[in-house]
Every structure is written in structure tokens, then in C-alpha cells.
Amino acid sequence: MVNSAEIHEIDLLVKKARIAQQKFEENGSQHLFDLACQAVGWALMKPEQNKKLAELAVKETGLGNVQDKIKKNHNKTLGLLRDIKGVKSFGHISDDKKKGLTTYLRPKGVVAAIVPSTNPLATPVNNIINALKCGNSIIVAPSPKGAKPLKELLLLIHKNLSMIGLDQDLVQMVPMPPSKGKTNRLMQLADMLVVTGSQNNVKAGYSSGTPALGVGQGNVVTIIDETADIQAAAGKIAISKTFDNATSCSSENSVIAIEDVYDETVQYLSDEGGLLLNEEETERLINIHWKNSKMTTDLLAQDIDVIIEKVGLRERATENTKFLILPTNKAGPNEVVCGEKMSRFLTLYKVKSFSEAIELAIKIQNYQGAGHSLGIHTKNEKRAHEIAMLAKTCRVIVNQAHCFATGGFFNNGLPFSLSMGCGSWGGNSIDENLNWKHFTNKVRVVQTIEENKPSLEEIFGSYWGETSQ
């Protein structure tokens, strides 16, 4: 049943956002837009505020850990601000006299961002900065667990925006408590949607009738081949798997090792804090983490001590235990163990050859994770390019800690983002990391040029030659 009070509440919110956006664009400049981005970034990155917000986020959501959230909030925001520094995202940007085209950038208008409880601070700030960079206003719809941290963050953002003379209505959130009715109404009224989180939310965004940018499921698979530096690979996988208790959709969920280096892989992963489970322990974990093929919250993004206790591993675990390793050969749509985990454990597969590794990785991601990303640890550069042409994946991450690299990092060229498009393979409208370019409309002024009309010979000559026509 439609709640008329909720509808009125959201209608008013969008009205205020639209007025603020129009004023922002009419009186704005690239300098002002950039200043707004810095104001938002500093609201989260200021050390004492970052710490306080991270603590509140973990307390309210029960997901992740404070120190890693502090790092994530800092690095993701700093990287984004680096990416957009000096970039022109508004007004006249180019003239192409040969084609007679002049290009301008204009805002989308009112952006609605639906954000997950796994990243209740970093993801909203990423969306807010991208929106303001291009002259938009934005309304954020958090998950119920993430609403309180976001509300506190917005108080800081509003304070910083006011200091530079900007309207607080440029950045708003769905009033507490969040609800599906409020979010659905917001999706209907906004000019553009950005949806990060559950696939149900993404599908709702695409079916709302409003232009939407949704992202796909992670379920990252990483291959370790026989040429890899196994020790280095294990270290990167361990830090990626455990960061913020695996809240990232880009944390490794499955590792595939070529049999020549399988035992070495197990040894180095164990050295990094991995506890190899036996068949009975593996089955016990599976039954806790999934019910009727759906993920439960029992182990979701929990500290390793909680996981060890719930799975009954206290006698086997050591002080060094940081994550769990489930050796298996099960994969495919009827095997939940090969799916996305978002917890401090991963599956480990042994295969005979690199070609078999690719086949298995594709099989796993055809179940969950198509289009997102695959990782490989190798010294054979050609193999990454082979994956690029065989797997249905938009990113191939080479010799890197996956959860940091996929969303852009200081040592690779991907845009900093917490929302990774998965292309048609993942049911998404974009196949790249969400970035500021997705928050603009292009306007083109078109002049006449010297006619460029080809002859039939120029177009069909090679075809005629091949077919003797």
C-alpha cells in the first residue's frame, strides 16, 4: 500500500534538491564545483571525523572493522579527488573544426544514489563528489543500518558547504527511517539513479523508468599459475580477503591454483594466516553461511574470532589465523560454495592447466559475478590478455591485491570508485568504474562542413573483391 505521507516527504525533498541544483548550475563555475567536492571530501577525511564516523558505521551495521574503514574512507576519497583535480566537467570543453562540432558539458540534474550498508560512508561520499563535480544535486538513500552514520556525515558535509556559501539542499538523504516506499518514490522522481548494493536494488533501479547506472555482483576469482611468485601472491590475496572483513565486492572469493604450485600455494596462504578446513568443517561452514541457497548474516563481514567460534574451530585455530580456506572441486549453479561470500573465507581449487583454470573461472562467474573482474598472478603477461578475450569480465587484475586494485588504486590506472560496472555480461549499462563522466550530459553544437560522401567503391570495394561481384 502506498504511504501518502512518505510520498509527500520525498516529493518535498526532490523539490528542494531541484531548486538548489538550478541555482548551483546558474551561479556556478568549475572553481565552485571543485570547491564543493573538496568540502565534501574533507568532511570524511578529516582524521578525527573519519575515526568517529568509522566507529559509528561498524557499531550500527555490525559489518567490517574500524581501522580498515578509516583507511578505505581516506584512500578512496583521496584517490577520487586526485582523479578529478584539474578536470573540466562543466561548460565548453572542446572544438573540432574538422567535424564542425563544439561540445559542452551540463549536469544531469537531481541524482539519486542508493547505497549499501557494507560501505555506508565511502560509497555515498564517492557519489556525492562525482555529482557535485558536474553541477548536480544529490539525494542519498541508505540501507536502514547505514542511515545513522550517513546522517552524521551529512551534518559535517552541510557545515562545510555552508562555509563556502552553498545551499545544504544540494546534498540530502532520504529521511529516517529509510523505507522501500521512500526509495521507490525517489527513484521515480530523480533525473538519474546510481545503484550500488544488492542485485534486487539494481533491478529495481533499472525498472523504475528513470535512467539508471547499476553495478553487478563481484564474486572475484583469482588464478595462480605455475610462473607466479607464489609467496607474493599469497600475501596480496590474504590482505585483500581480510580487508574490512571482506565487505568489498572485489575481495577474492575463489582461488584457482595450477597443480604444479598447489601445495606451495596452500603453504604460503597458511603462512599468511589461512586455516585449511577439512571436509566436515567445510560442510559445517556452508550450512551456517547459506540457508536455502541464500546468504545469511551469521558470518557476513564478521571478525575472524566470531567466525571461528560459530564454525566450531576454536581448538584448531591459532593466534595467526586470519581467514579460512575451503578446498573444493565444486562449482556451478547448484554449488553455493563457489558464489560470493563477503566473509573471511575463500574456496581453493586445483586444476591441471591454465586452460582448465580459465574454464573453471568462467563456470564460477557464470553462476555469480559475470562481467565484474578476474585476477591472475603470473609472470606470463600473455595470459592476462588471453583471459581478456575468453572470459566474460570487464577487468583483468594482474599481480595485485584485488579488492584494492579493482576500484582503482594509486599504482594502477583505473578510476577510483566503489561501483564497478559489469557491462551486458552483468546486466549493467556501463562496463567501467563509475566516475564523474557518468554524471554529465553532453551538448553538441553542430556546424556544416565540407561534404564527405564516399563512393560505392570506397565502401564495398573489399567486399566485391572477396565475392567477385
Secondary structure by P-SEA (a helix, b strand, c coil): cccaaaaaaaaaaaaaaaaaaaaaaacccaaaaaaaaaaaaaaccaaaaaaaaaaaaaaaacccccaaaaaaaaaaaaaaaaaaccccccccccccccccbbbbbbbccbbbbbbccccccaaaaaaaaaaaaacccbbbbbcccaaaaaaaaaaaaaaaaaaacccccccccccccccaaaaaaaaacccbbbbcccaaaaaaaaaccccbbbbbbbbbbbbbccccaaaaaaaaaaaaaccccccccccccbbbbcccaaaaaaaaaaaabbbbbcaaaaaaaaaaaccccccccccccccaaaaaaaacccccccccccccccccccccccccccccccccbbbbbbbccaaaaaaaaaaaaaacccccccccccccaaaaaaaaacccccccccccccccccccccccccccccbbbbcccccccccccccccccbbbbbbcccccccccccccccaaaaaaccc
